[in-house]
Amino acid sequence: YTFLKTFGCVCFPLLRLYNNHKLDFRSQECLFLEYSTSYKGYNCMSPSSRIYTSKDVLFNESKFPY
């Protein structure tokens, strides 16, 4: 049960798959929404309301931005 995380906490997903240029940021602060049902990973929402699905995510379960 170590993979279960708190919903609504701050997370930092790896964004290498979504970047167009190699000098773009590799991560950004997002909100953890849910576990992905179609992929092995987590769904995270950025401040610009874009949803990322990534399996490489760092969580900060002590910070809740909303």
Secondary structure, DSSP 8 states (H G I E B T S, - for coil): -TT---TT-EEEE--TTT-SSTTS-S---EEEEEE-SSSSSEEEE-TTS-EEEES-EEEETT----
